Amino acid sequence: MGTWIGQSLLPRQWAEVATAARSFACVVMLVTLALAALCPAPGIAADSSPSPLPGEEKVMRIGWVESPSNLNPFIGMTTSDWVLWLLNYDYLVSYDAATLEPKPGLATSWSVSEDGKTWTFETREGVTWQDGEPFTASDVAFTFNYMLENGLTNMSVYTDGITGAKALSDSTVEIYTRVPKANMLAMLVPILPEHVWSKVPGEAAESSYQNEPPVVGTGPFQVIDFAPEKYVRLVANKGYWGGAPKIDELIIQIYVNPQTMTLDLQSGAIDGAVNVPTAQFGALKDVPGITLNEGTSWTFTDLQLNCYDSPDSLGNPVLQDADFRRALQYAVDRERIVDVAMQAYAAVGSTFMVPYSGYHWEPAAENAYRYDPAQCQTLLEEAGYRDVDGDGYRETKDGKPLSLRIFAATDSLSAQASARFVVGWFKDVGVKLKLSVLNAGAVNDAQFNYSGNVPAPDFDIIASYWTNDLDPQPNLQSYTPAQIGIWNYVYWTNPEYTRLFEQQAQTIDPAQRKPIVERMEQIHYEESPELVLTYPYQLEAYRTDRWTAWVRTPASTPGWTGSALYNWMNRDTYTSVEPKMATANEGSSRTGLIVAVAVAAAVVVAVFVLLRARRRGKAVEE
């Protein structure tokens, strides 16, 4: 403020100035709000428009809370990694988005020999890699031979049983197996360009090779920029053999704070959000133009127990006792976890195969584990775990103090909430449990800890989750001896289970395979190497006022809704979705309105300046 105000104005004049100032502030505020409504939100969406005009670049922005860990298919492990590979690469055999049945991918047709050990695939002609090189059947043969010859394990749940591959021509490849292979048409193995990966040493492929952008694949999109924990930028492959996507660019924004992600969706800075916090999900129901989806996540939450029967294990050996583990099943109130920890956005869990899988087995009601602390205590007493010293906590069979650790990751509030409940419930039955909340990397390091080249898991219980595949093979294989230290995250094996695994893996007929898989689930349930808690929903929200043709995968499963934005089976959303285009008239009116508001603002400022000049002159004279 200038000194003339304080020195020269009378009280009446002060009031007039204050009134004018308030009026000006109100006008400025209204102008600002109008401009804000017309202009895009700051941040990653700063150059977006609510409704693209004809000829404008079509850019879609989706928010994730999980950052991809690595663009290399032989190193990455997270769901977000698999989603990116699905967009950038193609599989030999793909999925129908609505039914999840196998459909042609890079292979247009296939057949299997009478003995079930030789598969012949006819591959597409005229397909090019994203760097312009031609794709041939040799790339398919190279991909599988490269993994086998270099002993790469990240895809071993799919390639198990394959002995080699050979390109018979540019459009025909044979894949050979040791025994018949039930999941041959359900292998989520990205087909790689031989001219790129043949230059990568096998040792580097599973350790140091980063597969830097631009990532060369044949898929509908190409990753051209990746900033870990910040964003991923993909451009549409306009020459894609399956038809070019209807958007030009896909930007995946990574959020540390999911609440910020939700606010950005509301403001229009992003067009979709994955894993919206439960506390904010319901509030979005009243926001015009936003559609909510409680989608299938193909995930179960669980308590993962360290069952490793080995002197190298750093976990408490009491968890190797199946009687002890079974007793703990009765100490957990799954309904309470659903209602509170998951805020009702989940279903009560039972077995490790999600209920919308065609291979799910459900125990009979009379045999199902239920919340029954008295039953838990009875079973613990019978198994020899008693409170010998009267301190309220049980001792081991040989009288030593029984104390367990439970870990939960900082990035999962639901896992932390579940773990806190479990600490209290275990205390009620006399089992001491100490909770540690660690970052996700530390939890993973403890679970897959090694001493030299030997697995040495350093945990007792982890409150976490696991994701199913469409085909049961990868999940079933996770509990076999061959996966100890790789994908066997509970370090549990069972001879009958392992024998049945080999049997189902060779049973190509789904009708004959299903009862074998169900018996395996039953064995796992009875042995209780992990306590399945819930089947969570994937909470998604996306803008249907700007975009149309969102695709949910699967389209319909009785009692369940497919996910639209984020799973390792659904890329149809991103190839099909298109903007609700603004007309030229709408664009002109929008531009005209912005100009009108700007002019109004200029007029207000000019008037205020004149008033201020008049006030100042009069005050000086007096």
NORDABEL-V984043 format. One record per helix or strand. SS is the DSSP state (@ for helix, = for strand). FROM is the first residue (numbers start at 1). TO is the last residue. If there is no record, write none. Layout:
SS&FROM&TO  SS&FROM&TO
This chain:
@&3&8  @&11&38  @&43&45  =&53&53  =&59&64  @&79&88  =&93&95  =&102&104  =&107&112  =&118&123  =&128&128  =&134&134  @&137&149  @&156&159  =&162&169  =&172&177  @&184&186  @&194&197  @&202&205  =&221&227  =&231&236  =&249&254  @&258&267  =&272&274  @&278&286  =&290&296  =&299&305  @&317&320  @&322&329  @&334&341  =&346&348  @&365&367  @&373&382  =&395&395  =&401&401  =&403&409  @&413&428  =&432&438  @&440&447  =&450&451  =&454&455  =&461&467  @&473&477  @&481&483  =&484&484  =&488&488  @&495&505  @&510&527  =&530&543  =&547&548  =&553&553  =&557&557  =&560&560  =&563&563  @&572&576  =&578&579  =&582&582  @&584&621
